[in-house]
Amino acid sequence: MIDLRSDTVTKPTPAMRAAMAAAEVGDDVFGDDPTVNALQQRIAAMLGKEAALFVPTGTQSNLCALMSHCQRGDEYIVGQMAHTYRWEGGGAAVLGSIQPQPLSQGADGSLALADIEASIKPDDAHFAITRLLALENTWSGQVLPLDYIEQATALARRRGLATHLDGARLFNAVVASGVPVAEIARHFDTVSVCFSKGLGAPVGSALVGSKALIARAHRARKMLGGGMRQAGVLAAAALYALDHHVERLAEDHANARRLADGLQGLAGVSVATPQTNMVFVDLAPHKAPGVVERLRAAGVLCTGLYRLRLVTHLDVSADDIERAIRVLRETL
């Protein structure tokens, strides 16, 4: 079975498992797990920030950030299809009492600067207080352009807003664009990075930012049930991923381009050219019914209905891509 559902389905490599087994551990709730501390220092330094917090999931990392930037009744500006708004269970509203202000997004995930400006509420008791602008990079496999990031975050600062980046797949953006990770991160007050998407770790994300904000996030993590004990075995996997699985993301991007190229020319099928590791396939209505099930029966796992999402990752080889192309062409 070739699993193209997500880059979260990867298994730890033997070398990563060995690193986990050998990890020195302590009690992270007391702050004395040396491997967790090393990971937090490492990822903070990589992104040019003062501090970092290791958390179980990207959803929790984003929520810790939102709750650290915003108080009850505050508002954050976010994309209509952004992960923090659409795919995280409404946690900001339910658990943080933070009002989302979702805006339509462009094809690259950007929010129009004029829309951001217009959505910032005036200082009036009728309105929630707009505190934060949240962006995402990559978004649906698209790289958010650096010049847009610069403009959007400058607008936020000018209007007194903090900025957060959901960078779950930030290193895909770095490898695809050639822009250093610290250059992207410096425009944001906080950045969330996921180790289990693309980088191949079995679990874990990190939130980076100033010491003061990470201290608030640490308190939020406790309230959200995210305190872990001997978490060094998990942090070791993340450290291994940072050492060995960042540059190789270029292989996933090349495999995605090969997959997209191999699906060209099919009637009723439109394939977007991927920037990173996600291939989207739009189907004519008569081709869509039962397609995911038929592909599964033929040995290829994916998600979608009228639009299929195919995600490459470190457990998918070039040979797998060739076989997936054959299966997809026959099925479609």
BELDANOR-V983898 format. One line per field, one symbol per residue. ss: DSSP state (a for helix, b for strand, c for the rest). psi: psi as a letter, one per 20 degrees, with the letter a starting at -180 (. if undefined). burial: b if it has 9 or more other ideal C-beta (glycine too) atoms within 8 Angstrom, else e. A space follows every 10 residues. Layout:
ss: ???
psi: ???
burial: ???
//
This chain:
ss: cbbccccccc cccaaaaaaa accccccaaa cccaaaaaaa aaaaaacccc bbbbbccaaa aaaaaaaaac cccbbbbbbc ccaaaacccc aaaaaaccbb bbbccccccc ccaaaaaaac ccccccccbb bbbbbbccbc cbcccaaaaa aaaaaaaacc cbbbbbbcca aaaaaaaccc aaaaaccccb bbbbcccccc ccccbbbbbc aaaaaaaaaa aaaccccccc caaaaaaaaa aaaaccccaa aaaaaaaaaa aaccccccbb bccccccbbb bbbcaaaacc aaaaaaaacb bcbbccbbbb bccccccaaa aaaaaaaaaa ac
psi: pookhrjijq qprhhghghg hipprbohhi jkohhghggg gghgghjkrh rqpprhrhgh gghggghhhq rpirqqpqqh jqghghjkjk hggghikppq nqqqqrhjiq pphhhgghip qrnpiiqqpo hqpprporok ipppqhhggg gghgggghjj qrpqpnlglh hghghhhjpq hhhghiiqhq ppppiiogij qhqqrqpqbr gghhghhggg gghjkjpqdm ihhghhgggg ghhijghihh gggghggggg hijqjppjpp pqpqhdjppp opqqhiihpj hgghgghijp prrrehoqpp pqaijorhhh gghhgggggh h.
burial: ebebbebeeb ebeeebbebb eebebbebee eebbbbbbbb bbbbebbebe bbbbbebbbb bbbbbbbbbb eeebbbbbbb bbbbbeebee bbbebbebbb bebebeebbb bbbebbbebb beeeeeeebb bbbbbbbbbe bbbbebebbb bbbebbbebe bbbbbbbbbb bbbbbbeebe bbebbebbbb bbbbbbbbbb bebbbbbbbb eebbbbbbeb bbebebebeb bbbbbbbbbb bbebbbebbe ebbebbbbbb ebbeeeeebe beebbbbbbb bbbeeebbee bbebbbebeb bbebeebbbb bbbbebeeeb bbbbbebbbe bb
//
